[in-house]
Structure formats: structure tokens, C-alpha cells
Amino acid sequence: RMIGMHFFNPADRMQLLEVICAEKTSDLTLATSVAFCRNIKKIPVVVNDGPGFYVSRQLGGLYGGSVYLVADGVAGSVIEEAMVDFGMPMGPATLSDLTGIDIGYHVRKNFEQRLGERYKMHPLFEVVYQTGCYGRKTGAGYFDYSGSEPVPNQKVVAAIQQYLDENSVTPKEMSKEEVVDVLLALGINEAALIMEEGICDRPQDMDLALIYGLGFPPYRGGVLRYADKWGIKNVYEKLKVLEKQYGLRFKPASLIKEMAESGKTFYQY
């Protein structure tokens, strides 16, 4: 009779509700929980238990590539603008400030411990965390909120610049389209890994969850629909390039490789 329910903040406005099944959750318990979700006007998405469930885990995939780009010399402002132009409600830094950089830090540590080497925290995120600027709740994170409008927080800017200088990283020009490709490739790969682990395996539910849980632009169809339109073989080739450039975090999931070779798509799998 054990089951979990993950509401999204703010709970009175966010429509999505993840229903998390344990190993021995009965069909009756699941059906009762889904009915309860509908009675309180929520959209239920059923997932199996695992670190971050589905949506929070996928957030780490979709926006997790941003730290690799900043560490490579790409301006954070370009990344923010690229994702907003793509249709997301906000960029990774703005979202991190809203949810709390300290929360993100502990989530990453949990993923690292439970999911292994692929999820090892990037050292630049450790640098940002050590500034003690955790976002809106502390008055400053990536941005400083002390004025009428948020502006880049110079303490965090200086910490990032010191990291770049110590690693001999120079500014790198990157188009917004390329930024989107990098972040979406990692997000698509994360979805494939989640499917392999049996956390969630229905593409329709996974896309619906990101639209209602993360604000993924509905006209893009969701991460997996976007992947199918991009072409799984193209995603696979992109990930191989990114793996050589940035390491294990971008290693293509076995499912991506399998679909690229067979010609199948997520919605056909």
C-alpha cells in the first residue's frame, strides 16, 4: 500500500503530480492514487521509484549541460537567452536561483552517490556553491536581487572567472542554436537512461510531464518528440562529439545507440 506523490512548487498552480510506485505497490493503491490526483484537478504521471523520480532527474539532464559550457568559456548570458528563445520559461541560472543553488548541490551529490561516475559533480558547480550565494532566498545567487531588477552577482562572476583563469580557459563564442543543441542532446540522453532504468517508459507521459512540470514549450512537443524530429541518428552523432569534448556525462545511452542503428524513434520504441 506504499506509494509516493511528488507535487511541484507552487503546488496551487502547478498541474503536474508525479505518482511514484514502489516495488510492491498494488494496482488498487495505484488506481486509488490516480483517482485522487484527478479529484484535486492534477495531471498524474505514473513513474517508478528512483533518484529524482522523473522530472527532477530530467531537469538535471536538460539543464545539466550548462555548467560544461560555462566551464568551456561560453558566456552564461548566452545560455540564458538561448533557452528562453527556445521557449523555456527561464534559463538554467535563473531557475537555479529560484529553486536554490544549495538544493541543486545536494541533489547533485545524491545523484553522484546513487547513480555513479557519470553523474560526478562538475568542479565549477562546487566553486559556485562555496560562494554561499544560494539564490533568491539569500538575496543573491547567479544574480543579485538587492535592486529593482536582477543583475549578475559579482561575487559569483568573480569565482567563475577565477576558475576559468586557473584552468586557462578563454572566452568561447557559441551560437544560441548550438547551445540549445548541447543542452537538448543531454536532456534526450537522460530520458533514454531513465527509460533503460525502468523509471518511466511511456514517451507520451514523459513529454507531458516536462510540459506541465518544467514548462517545456508545448509547441516543441516535449523532449522525446523533439528528439524524433531532430533524428535519433543525429542525436547519437552529436552526443559522441560531446562525449569526446566534455566526457562521460555525455556518453550516449545504449538505447540511443540502438535506435540510431535500427532507425526506430522514441515514439516507435
Number of C-alpha atoms within 10 A of each C-alpha: 11 12 17 18 16 15 17 18 12 8 12 9 9 16 19 25 23 24 23 24 23 16 10 9 15 14 11 10 14 20 11 11 19 20 14 13 20 12 10 9 12 20 20 24 22 25 22 20 18 19 13 16 21 25 22 17 20 25 17 21 23 24 22 24 23 23 20 20 19 21 24 19 19 21 15 20 12 16 27 20 17 20 21 14 15 16 16 18 15 18 22 25 20 18 16 21 24 14 15 18 24 19 14 18 18 11 17 22 15 17 21 15 12 12 14 10 12 13 19 16 18 15 13 17 17 11 15 23 18 13 13 15 23 25 24 21 14 13 16 22 30 26 23 21 18 12 8 6 8 15 13 15 18 14 18 22 15 13 16 19 17 14 16 18 11 9 11 10 16 13 12 12 11 14 12 16 13 12 21 19 16 22 21 23 28 26 25 29 29 24 30 22 19 20 18 14 12 14 21 22 19 16 20 15 16 24 22 21 25 22 20 18 21 20 16 20 17 15 9 16 17 22 26 24 19 17 23 18 13 13 16 26 21 15 23 24 16 17 25 16 14 19 15 11 12 17 13 14 22 24 18 25 19 13 18 24 16 14 18 18 12 11 12 16 18 21 12 9 10
